[in-house]
Amino acid sequence: MSPSRWAAAARGELRRSCWPILPAVAVVLGFGLLLQWSVAGASAFPAGHALRALTGFGAAVCAIAWGVRRWHAHAWIFFGLCLVLLIAVLGFGREVNAARRWIHFPGGFTLQPSEFVKIALLVLLARWFADRPRPRRVADLLVPAGCTAAVFLLILVAPDLGTALSVLPLFYALAWLAGTPRRLMALLVGVPLVLAPLGWFVLQDYQKERISTWWTQERMTSQQKAAEGYHLWHAKIAIGSGGLRGHGWGLGPENRLDRLPERHNDFVFPVLAEEGGLVAGLAFLAAYSTIGFVALGYAARRRDPFTRLLLAGVGCYFFVHLILNVGVSSGLWPTTGLPIPLVSHGGSAMLACGLALGIAWAAARAPPADFSDRAFDAD
């Protein structure tokens, strides 16, 4: 094919798909590369992170090539495979920091099934709600709620509270967008809130200590700052010391002195705020939010329920991770581990994020449905 035909094909692909998401993703990836570079000492180029970004791109291409119809047809199979891996990690996963979250393969390759099961659940929920009338009764939501609860509990047992909490908003968002009545939504939200205090008795001791410290963070003692409140204390110091323009790339005191734990992964945002200040922090939040807003905007244009819910689910996926990760770093939520896709160190999160972006692209470029009785149902 000649270069002119390649260019024409590329322009046609962009017109049919959610192309505005590309510059936002590129900016976020740029932030991630600079942050991982700084965390590594601002000396050696983070080739590992760049390689993970390339694998994420490959996952996105595969998701696009697979096509939205195949994602619809194989939603249960994809979910079942991820669920099997999630169960397998509890039995065969290597224990690290009192948790079993990764399956280790020969050659040093590790896989975190919980990252992929979120994408599988998203696709499954989109198919379930798209293929059925709008939920009117509790019975209409038993299967999707049961699948979500199974994923939540299996991840919680690992234990991985942060990832488990990121699953629930996906169900609530898609159930609401599928047309669940307000009274039923209030019941779905109200019952877990009423039962939530009982969860205190199943939390690990360190999780209880982190919640107690978070609740009294303004009166944190010196002992707490050196123990269960260490992550939160140093994250807030890093964010606060950045000021308007920050200390400069690679010059953040908390980062350089190795005081900020997990700064390559769950606490990468404080590094950005410390070295880039409020200006860089707001620019990052704007770029990352753009990914979610673009997905939601294209969802609003779709007539057929499946692609509409897929795009909306991907948008919610990015917003949930952004809100939880930045909220934990700034003390808005209790300290718990959750990476921010495209920026944090994790390879599994990068691959899963690539799948999510590819699925959104495939949904946006899918041919419009001939007719959907759900598309114009305003009830």
N, C-alpha and C positions, 0 to 999 in steps of 0.2 A: 504494500500500500504506500502511495506517495505521501510526502510530508503534508501536502495540502489536504489530502483526504483524512490523514490522522488528525489534523487541526479541526477539520469540519466535524469529524466524529466526536472529538473532545468537546467542541462547543455544543453539539447536540446533547451529549451526556450531561453537561452542566445545566442546560436549559431544563432537562427533564428531572433533575435531582435537586437536593437541598444544598446547592453549592455555597450559600453564605456561611455554612458551618465550617468550611475549609480554612478561611483566614483565622477564625477564632481558635480552631484546633491548633493551627500552626503557631499562633501567639502563645497558647498555653504550653505547647511542647517546648517552645523556646524558653519560657520561664522555667520549666522543669529541667531542661538541660543546664541552664546557668546555675540553678540551685544545687543540682547534684554535683556540678563542677566545683562550686564553692564549698559544699559540705566535704568533698574529698580533699580539700586543702587548697583549692584554686591553683593547682599546679598541673596535674595530669588531666587530660581530657577524659570525661566519663564515657569511654567507649562502650561500657556495659549498658549504660542507660540508652545510648544511641541505638545499640543493637536491639534492646527491648522495644524501642519505639518502632524500629523497622519490622519486628515480628508482629507488633500491633497493627501496623499498616498491612502486613500480609494477611492477618486475620480479618481485617475489614474488607480486603479485596475478595477473600474467600466467601465472606458473608454476602457480599453483593452478587458474586457469581452464582451462589446457591439459589438466590431468587426468593422473593417473598412468598410465592406459592409453595415452594418446598418447605420454607420455615413454618408455614401454616400446616402443611400435611404431616410434618415430622415433629410437631411440637411436643407430643407426648413422649416420643422416643428420646428426643434431646433431653427432656426433663428427667426421664427415667434413668438415662446414663449418668447424668450429673448427680442424681440422688444416690445411685449406687456408689459413685466415687465419694460422695459425702459420708456415706455409711462406712465405706472401706477405710477412710482416713481415721476413723475412731478406733478401728482394730489394728491397722497396719501402719498408721502414720507415726513418725518419730516424735517423741515428746520433747518440746523445746519450751522452756520457761513455764513448765507445768501445764502446757496446752498441746493438743494434737490437732494441727491445722494443715499440715503439709504432708504430701506423699513424696518420698525421696526415691529417685530412680538412679540407676548407674550413670556415672559420668558427672555427678553433681547437680543434675536437673531436678528441680522440685516443682510440685504442682499444688496449688491451693484450691480445692474443689469448690469451696464456698463462694469464690469470686465468679465462677462460671454458673453455679446454680441460680444466682440472681438473674442472670440473662435468660436462662432456661425458664425460670418462673415467670419472667416478664412476657416471654413469647407465649407460654401456656395460658396465662391469664388473658392476654389479648385474644387468643383463639377462643377460649371458653366464653368470654363475654360477647365476642363478635358473632358466634354461631348460635346464640340463643336469644330469646326475647329479653327485654329489660328485666332485671331482677325485681320482683315484687314482694317476695316472702323470704324468710330466713332460709327455707329449704333450697331456694334458688342459688344460695351462696355457700352451701355446705361443702361442695367439692373444691372450689377455688380457695375458700377459707381453710379447708383441711390441708390442702397442698402447701399453703403459706405457713400454716402452723407447724407442719412436719419439717419444713426447711428451717424455720425459726428455732425449733427445739433441738434439731440435730446440730445446728451451728452453736447454739447456746451450751450444749453439753461439752463442746470441744475443750475448754470454754472460749468463746469469742463473742463477747457481748456487743461490741461495736458493730461487727458485721451482721449479727442477728437483728439488731435494731434497724439496720438499713434495709431490711427485707420488708418490714411491715408497711412503710409508706407506699411501696409499690402496689400492694394489694388495695389499700385504701384509695389511692389515686385512681387506679383503673376501675375499681368498683363504682366510684363516684362518677367518673367520666362515662361509664357504661349506662348511666341513668338510674342508679339505685336511689329510691326515694329518700327524702331527708330523714324521715322517722326511722327508717331502717339503718341509714348511715349513723344516726345518733346512737342507735342500739349497738352497732358494731364498734363504735368508738367508746361508748359509755361503759359497756361491760368489761373490756380489758382495763380501763382506767380504775374501775372499782376493785378489780382483782389484782391490780398491779402491786399494792402493798404486800400481798402474799409472796411476791417474788423475792422479797428481802430474805426469806428463809432458805432460798435455794442458791443465793449468791455466794461466791467464794469470799473468804475473809478479806483478801486484798481488795476485792471489789467494794465490799462494805466500807472499808477504810477510805477508799478513794471518794466514795459518795459522801461520807461524813466530812471529809476534808473539803470537798467542793462546796458543801452546804455552808461551811464556816470559813471560807477562803479568806475573807477580810480579817479574820482573827486567827490566822494560821500561826502556830507556835514554831519555835526554832527546830524542835524535834520533828514536827510534821514537814517542815520545809526540807529536811534532810532525809525524809523517809517517804511516806505515802503521798505527800504533796510536792515531791521534788519536780515531777514533770510539769505540773500546773504552775508552780512558782517560777521556774526558769523560763517557761514559755511566755508568761506574762511580762517578765523582765525583758525578754528579747523584743516582744512587740512594743512595749512602752518605751524602750530606749531608742527605737528607730526614729522617733520624731517624725518630721515632715518628709525628709529626703533620705534618711538612713545613714548608716556609717560608710556605705560604699560596698561594692561587690567584693566578697571574700574578706571583709574587715570587721564583721560583726563580732563583738567580744564573746557573747555566749557561744557562738559557732566556733570561733577560733580556739577558745579555751576548753572546748569539749564539755561544756556544762549542760548543754541542751540535749537530753536523751532522745533517741529515735528521730533525730533531725533529718535523716535521709528518707524517712518514711511517714509515720503518723504526725510528726511535729515539724513538717517542712515549711508550713506557712509562717511560723515565727521567724525562721531564717530570712524569709522574704521581707517580712515587716521590719526586721532588725537592720538589714543591709540596704533595703530599698525605701524604707519609710512608708508613710501614709500614701504617698503618690504611687509607688509601685504596688502597694497592697490593693488600692482601689482599682488600678489598671488590671491587675490579675483577676480580681473579683468580677470586673466588668467583662473581661474576655471569657472567663469560665461560665458566667451566667448567660452570655450570648449563645453558647452551645445549647443550653437548655431552652432558651427562648426561641431559637431557630427551629428546634425540633417541635416545640409546642405550636409555633406559628404554622408550620407545614401540616401539622396534625389537624389544625382547624380548617385547612383547605380540602382535606380528603373526604370523599363521600362514603366510601366503604368502611365499615366499622373496624375491620382487622388492621388495615394500614394506619387508620387514624389512632387506634389504641396503641399500636406499636410505636409510632412516633411520639405520642404523648408519654408512653412508658419510658422511652429512652430519655426524653427531656427530664422526667421526674428522677430518673436514675442519676443524672448528673447533678441536679439540684440537691438531692438527698445527701450525696457524698460531700458536696461543697458545704452545705449547712452543718452537717455533723462534724466534719473535720475541722473547719474553721471555728465552729462553736466550741469544740473541745479545747482547741489551742488557746482561745481567748477567755476560757472559763465560763462560757455560757452553758455548757453541758458538763456532766461529770467526766472525768478522765477515762477514756477507753480507746482502744486501738482501732483505727480505721484509716486506710490510705486514701489519698485523693488521686483518682486515676489520671493518667497522663503526666503526673508530676512526681509522685512518690516512687520509691525504688522498686517496688514489687513487679515481677515479671508476669505473674498470673493476673494481677489487676490490669496491667497494660494489655494483655491478650484479651481479657474479657471486655475491656473498654473498646478495643478495636472491633470486636464482634458487635458490640452495641452500636457503634457508629456505622458499621457496614450494614446492619439490619435497618437502621434509620434511613440510610441512603437507598437501600433496596426498596423500602416502603415508599419513599418519596418519588422514586422513578417508576413505580409500578403503574401499568395502564389503569386508567380509571374504570371503576366497576360500571357495568351497563346500567344497573339500578339496584338500589338497596332500600328495602322498606324501613330500615332503621335510620337512613340518612336524613329523612325529612319528618321523622316522628318527634314532635315537639312535646309530647306528653311525658 
